[in-house]
Amino acid sequence: MRAATWVGVVVVGWSLNVRWGDDVLLPNGPPATYHKHVVGAMLLAFAAAVLISISQKVPYRVAGCTAAVLAGVIAVVIKTGAPETVTSGVGLLWMTIGAGLTVIGSGATLALEAPEQKQKPRRKPGR
């Protein structure tokens, strides 16, 4: 599950390097008006991956899942608000796939319980 979240971070980051529109005159990467959105989604995905990787405690996993969902919300906001020239390329698709992987990975980590650690029996003093 954590691996899916980290792959999602990489895929969202990869979307910064691919073409976002069909116009060949546009450079690779999102247009300037949406560049901050994509970087924000990448940072949220990174925060989600770090939060579910550092601890198995529920508050950390909930915070990681929340950050992942917010990265997915950014992808939906771009899809609904951007013109066709921005959404016609593969950049938004890559970003949406990466955000989805992050949501799936962090959600699965949240859904599964952490394995209980068995404690070794204590030795009695003097023996």
C-alpha positions as CSV (number, residue, x, y, z in Angstrom):
1,M,0.0,0.0,0.0
2,R,2.8,2.4,0.8
3,A,4.4,1.6,-2.5
4,A,1.3,2.6,-4.4
5,T,1.3,5.9,-2.6
6,W,5.0,6.6,-3.4
7,V,4.4,5.6,-7.0
8,G,1.5,8.1,-7.0
9,V,3.9,10.9,-5.8
10,V,6.3,10.1,-8.7
11,V,3.5,10.0,-11.3
12,V,2.1,13.4,-10.1
13,G,5.7,14.7,-10.3
14,W,6.0,13.2,-13.8
15,S,3.0,15.2,-15.0
16,L,5.1,18.3,-14.6
17,N,7.2,17.1,-17.5
18,V,4.7,16.0,-20.1
19,R,2.6,17.9,-22.6
20,W,-0.7,19.3,-21.1
21,G,-2.3,20.4,-24.4
22,D,-2.5,19.3,-28.0
23,D,-0.9,22.5,-29.2
24,V,2.6,21.8,-30.3
25,L,3.7,25.4,-29.6
26,L,3.0,24.9,-25.9
27,P,6.1,23.7,-23.9
28,N,5.9,20.6,-21.7
29,G,4.4,21.0,-18.3
30,P,1.2,22.6,-17.2
31,P,0.4,26.2,-18.2
32,A,1.6,28.9,-15.8
33,T,-1.9,29.4,-14.4
34,Y,-2.1,25.7,-13.3
35,H,1.6,25.1,-12.4
36,K,1.1,26.0,-8.8
37,H,-1.9,23.7,-8.6
38,V,0.1,20.7,-9.9
39,V,3.0,21.4,-7.5
40,G,0.6,21.7,-4.7
41,A,-0.9,18.3,-5.6
42,M,2.5,16.8,-5.7
43,L,3.4,18.2,-2.3
44,L,0.1,16.9,-0.8
45,A,0.8,13.5,-2.3
46,F,4.3,13.6,-0.9
47,A,2.9,14.6,2.6
48,A,0.5,11.7,2.4
49,A,3.2,9.2,1.5
50,V,5.4,10.4,4.3
51,L,2.6,10.4,6.9
52,I,1.6,6.8,6.2
53,S,5.2,5.7,6.1
54,I,6.4,7.1,9.4
55,S,3.9,5.6,11.7
56,Q,1.2,3.0,11.9
57,K,-0.8,5.2,14.4
58,V,-4.3,6.1,13.2
59,P,-4.0,9.9,13.4
60,Y,-1.0,9.8,11.1
61,R,-2.8,7.6,8.6
62,V,-5.9,9.8,8.7
63,A,-3.8,12.9,8.1
64,G,-2.1,11.1,5.2
65,C,-5.4,10.0,3.7
66,T,-6.7,13.5,4.0
67,A,-3.7,14.9,2.2
68,A,-4.2,12.3,-0.6
69,V,-7.8,13.2,-1.0
70,L,-6.9,16.9,-1.3
71,A,-4.5,16.0,-4.1
72,G,-7.3,14.3,-5.9
73,V,-9.6,17.3,-5.3
74,I,-7.0,19.5,-7.0
75,A,-7.0,17.2,-10.0
76,V,-10.8,17.4,-10.2
77,V,-10.7,21.2,-9.8
78,I,-8.3,21.5,-12.7
79,K,-10.4,19.2,-14.9
80,T,-13.6,21.1,-14.3
81,G,-12.1,24.6,-14.5
82,A,-9.5,24.4,-17.2
83,P,-10.2,25.1,-20.9
84,E,-10.1,22.3,-23.4
85,T,-6.6,23.3,-24.6
86,V,-5.2,22.4,-21.2
87,T,-7.1,19.2,-20.6
88,S,-6.6,17.7,-24.1
89,G,-3.1,16.5,-23.5
90,V,-1.8,13.7,-21.3
91,G,-0.5,15.8,-18.5
92,L,-3.8,16.0,-16.6
93,L,-4.3,12.3,-17.1
94,W,-0.9,11.5,-15.5
95,M,-1.7,13.9,-12.6
96,T,-5.1,12.3,-12.1
97,I,-3.6,8.8,-12.2
98,G,-0.9,9.7,-9.7
99,A,-3.5,11.4,-7.3
100,G,-5.7,8.3,-7.6
101,L,-2.8,6.0,-6.7
102,T,-2.1,8.1,-3.7
103,V,-5.7,8.0,-2.6
104,I,-5.9,4.3,-3.1
105,G,-2.6,3.6,-1.3
106,S,-3.3,5.8,1.7
107,G,-7.0,4.6,1.9
108,A,-5.9,1.0,1.9
109,T,-3.4,1.7,4.6
110,L,-6.1,3.4,6.6
111,A,-8.6,0.6,6.1
112,L,-6.2,-2.1,7.2
113,E,-5.3,-2.5,10.8
114,A,-1.8,-2.5,12.0
115,P,-0.5,-5.9,13.1
116,E,-0.4,-6.3,16.8
117,Q,3.0,-6.8,18.2
118,K,3.4,-9.7,20.6
119,Q,5.3,-8.9,23.8
120,K,7.9,-11.3,25.1
121,P,7.1,-12.6,28.5
122,R,9.1,-10.8,31.2
123,R,11.7,-12.7,33.2
124,K,11.1,-12.8,36.9
125,P,13.9,-11.0,38.8
126,G,16.4,-13.3,40.4
127,R,16.2,-16.1,37.8
